[in-house]
Amino acid sequence: MSRYNDAKEYIKYFGENDTSFPHLLAIIVGETVCDSTIDTLGELGLSGISQLSEEELLKFEGITTETFFRIKALNGILNMVPKFDWQSEFKISSKFDVIEYVRDIRYKQDSQLDLLFLNKNNVVIGRQNIVKGTRTLNKDLVHLAFRQAIKRNASKIVVCSNEPAGYAVLKDEDYSLFDYFLSISNLMNVEVLDHIILGKKMCVSIAEEITNKSKGELA
């Protein structure tokens, strides 16, 4: 089933508020746009897409001039909506939701590592910057992260960092950091869902990469 048809089913059964951004985007751009284009645009988020010129958008497979104007019209409508604290009740259902929520760190010139604290229903109940200038944490800062999670009565943590160089590439220390988070999570009864690294041109999920590697080993 295409992402477009998938999206219609999601909205029909779960409602638009519980449908991921890429699926909502699939409805906006139409059924002629391929899934890979929707995934790429989904990683950019609304703020990233709105910064693309017509020429840049038309380079994506399936995007037409008509699609470009649909996106611009949507952006115009959203700008008419009164601003409010939408993040106070933001639910994380996929890596794309995380990317959209912390999109402000994506284009920063310096490295930054933030934590999202979620309740048992995956609703964001807090966010905290842990370190700037690097995405590497020492053990003391990891322990601090869990103390903050317990203080906020959080059930889950998502680690978020940016890659100012552009492309997000996973390094050995990223996997080591995630492994250490997981080892502590088993002791503290606070689940670590993922570490999302946001680059200017692409984003990666460590949990997703680990799953893909496991599938490859079993194949």
C-alpha positions as CSV (number, residue, x, y, z in Angstrom):
1,M,0.0,0.0,0.0
2,S,1.3,3.5,-0.9
3,R,2.0,6.1,1.8
4,Y,-0.9,8.1,0.4
5,N,-3.4,5.3,0.8
6,D,-1.8,4.3,4.1
7,A,-2.4,7.9,5.3
8,K,-6.1,7.8,4.5
9,E,-6.5,4.7,6.5
10,Y,-4.6,6.2,9.5
11,I,-6.7,9.4,9.5
12,K,-9.9,7.3,9.1
13,Y,-9.3,5.1,12.1
14,F,-7.0,7.2,14.4
15,G,-7.9,10.7,13.5
16,E,-5.6,13.5,12.2
17,N,-4.1,14.2,15.6
18,D,-2.6,10.7,16.0
19,T,-1.4,10.5,12.4
20,S,2.3,11.1,11.8
21,F,3.6,14.2,10.0
22,P,4.8,12.2,6.9
23,H,1.4,10.6,6.5
24,L,-0.3,13.9,6.7
25,L,2.2,15.3,4.2
26,A,1.3,12.4,1.9
27,I,-2.3,13.6,1.7
28,I,-1.2,17.2,1.0
29,V,1.2,16.4,-1.8
30,G,-1.0,13.8,-3.4
31,E,-0.8,10.1,-4.5
32,T,1.6,10.8,-7.4
33,V,4.5,11.6,-5.0
34,C,6.7,8.6,-4.2
35,D,7.3,7.4,-0.6
36,S,11.0,8.2,-0.7
37,T,10.2,11.8,-1.4
38,I,7.7,12.0,1.4
39,D,10.2,10.4,3.8
40,T,12.8,13.0,2.9
41,L,10.4,15.9,3.2
42,G,9.1,14.4,6.4
43,E,12.6,14.6,7.9
44,L,12.9,18.2,7.0
45,G,9.7,19.1,8.9
46,L,7.4,22.0,8.1
47,S,10.1,24.6,9.0
48,G,12.6,22.9,6.6
49,I,10.1,22.5,3.8
50,S,9.0,26.1,4.0
51,Q,12.6,27.2,3.4
52,L,12.9,25.3,0.1
53,S,12.5,27.3,-3.1
54,E,10.3,26.1,-6.0
55,E,13.4,25.0,-7.9
56,E,14.6,22.9,-4.9
57,L,11.2,21.3,-4.4
58,L,10.8,20.4,-8.0
59,K,14.0,18.4,-7.8
60,F,12.2,15.8,-5.7
61,E,10.7,12.9,-7.5
62,G,7.0,13.3,-8.1
63,I,6.8,17.0,-7.0
64,T,5.2,19.2,-9.5
65,T,4.4,23.0,-9.7
66,E,0.9,22.2,-8.5
67,T,2.4,20.4,-5.4
68,F,4.6,23.3,-4.7
69,F,1.6,25.7,-4.6
70,R,-0.3,23.2,-2.3
71,I,2.6,23.3,0.2
72,K,2.9,27.1,0.0
73,A,-0.9,27.4,0.5
74,L,-0.7,25.1,3.6
75,N,2.1,27.2,5.0
76,G,0.1,30.3,4.5
77,I,-2.9,28.9,6.2
78,L,-0.8,27.8,9.2
79,N,0.7,31.3,9.5
80,M,-2.9,32.6,9.8
81,V,-3.6,30.4,12.8
82,P,-3.0,32.1,16.2
83,K,0.1,31.0,17.9
84,F,-0.2,28.8,20.9
85,D,1.9,26.4,23.0
86,W,1.2,23.3,20.8
87,Q,4.2,21.5,22.3
88,S,2.5,21.2,25.7
89,E,0.4,18.3,24.5
90,F,2.7,16.8,21.8
91,K,2.7,13.1,21.3
92,I,5.6,11.2,19.9
93,S,4.6,8.4,17.6
94,S,7.6,8.1,15.3
95,K,11.1,9.6,14.7
96,F,9.5,12.2,12.5
97,D,7.5,13.6,15.4
98,V,10.8,13.9,17.4
99,I,12.4,15.7,14.4
100,E,9.5,18.1,14.2
101,Y,9.5,18.8,17.9
102,V,13.2,19.6,18.2
103,R,13.6,21.2,14.8
104,D,15.0,24.4,16.4
105,I,18.4,22.6,17.1
106,R,18.7,21.2,13.5
107,Y,20.2,24.3,12.0
108,K,22.3,25.5,15.0
109,Q,26.0,26.1,14.3
110,D,27.1,24.3,17.4
111,S,26.5,20.8,18.5
112,Q,23.8,20.3,21.1
113,L,22.3,17.4,23.0
114,D,18.8,17.6,24.4
115,L,16.5,15.1,26.2
116,L,12.8,14.7,25.7
117,F,10.9,13.4,28.7
118,L,7.7,11.5,27.9
119,N,4.9,10.0,30.0
120,K,3.6,6.5,29.6
121,N,1.4,7.6,26.7
122,N,4.4,9.1,24.8
123,V,3.3,12.7,25.4
124,V,6.2,15.1,25.9
125,I,6.2,16.4,29.5
126,G,9.6,18.1,29.4
127,R,12.7,19.0,27.5
128,Q,16.2,19.8,28.8
129,N,19.5,20.7,27.2
130,I,22.2,18.5,28.7
131,V,25.3,19.7,26.9
132,K,26.4,22.1,24.2
133,G,29.5,21.9,21.9
134,T,29.4,18.1,21.6
135,R,26.9,15.2,21.5
136,T,29.1,13.0,23.6
137,L,28.1,12.6,27.3
138,N,30.2,11.3,30.2
139,K,28.6,8.9,32.7
140,D,27.9,11.7,35.2
141,L,25.7,13.5,32.7
142,V,23.9,10.3,31.8
143,H,23.1,9.8,35.5
144,L,21.9,13.4,35.6
145,A,19.6,12.7,32.7
146,F,17.9,9.9,34.6
147,R,17.7,12.0,37.8
148,Q,15.9,14.6,35.8
149,A,13.6,12.0,34.3
150,I,12.7,10.7,37.8
151,K,12.2,14.2,39.1
152,R,9.7,14.9,36.3
153,N,8.0,11.5,36.8
154,A,8.9,10.6,33.2
155,S,8.4,7.0,31.9
156,K,10.5,7.4,28.8
157,I,13.4,9.4,27.4
158,V,14.4,10.3,23.8
159,V,17.9,11.6,23.3
160,C,18.2,14.3,20.6
161,S,21.3,15.9,19.1
162,N,22.3,17.8,16.0
163,E,25.1,17.6,13.4
164,P,26.1,21.1,12.3
165,A,28.3,19.6,9.5
166,G,25.2,18.7,7.6
167,Y,24.8,14.9,7.1
168,A,24.1,13.0,10.3
169,V,26.5,10.1,10.4
170,L,26.4,7.6,13.3
171,K,29.8,7.2,15.1
172,D,31.0,4.5,17.4
173,E,30.6,6.8,20.4
174,D,27.0,7.3,19.5
175,Y,26.3,3.6,19.8
176,S,28.3,3.4,23.0
177,L,26.4,6.3,24.5
178,F,23.1,4.7,23.5
179,D,24.2,1.3,25.0
180,Y,25.1,3.0,28.3
181,F,21.7,4.8,28.4
182,L,20.0,1.4,27.9
183,S,22.0,-0.3,30.6
184,I,21.0,2.4,33.1
185,S,17.4,2.4,31.9
186,N,17.0,-1.2,33.0
187,L,18.0,-0.2,36.5
188,M,16.0,3.0,36.8
189,N,12.8,1.7,35.1
190,V,12.8,4.6,32.7
191,E,12.7,3.4,29.0
192,V,15.1,5.0,26.5
193,L,13.3,5.0,23.2
194,D,15.9,6.3,20.8
195,H,18.7,8.7,20.0
196,I,17.8,10.9,17.0
197,I,20.6,12.8,15.3
198,L,19.4,15.8,13.2
199,G,21.6,16.9,10.3
200,K,20.8,19.8,8.0
201,K,20.4,17.4,5.1
202,M,19.3,14.2,6.7
203,C,18.4,12.7,10.1
204,V,19.1,9.3,11.6
205,S,17.7,7.1,14.4
206,I,20.0,4.8,16.3
207,A,17.2,2.5,17.3
208,E,16.1,2.2,13.7
209,E,19.7,1.5,12.6
210,I,20.1,-1.2,15.2
211,T,16.9,-2.8,14.1
212,N,18.0,-2.7,10.4
213,K,21.3,-4.3,11.3
214,S,19.6,-7.1,13.3
215,K,17.3,-7.8,10.3
216,G,20.4,-7.9,8.1
217,E,22.2,-10.4,10.3
218,L,19.1,-12.7,10.4
219,A,18.7,-12.6,6.6
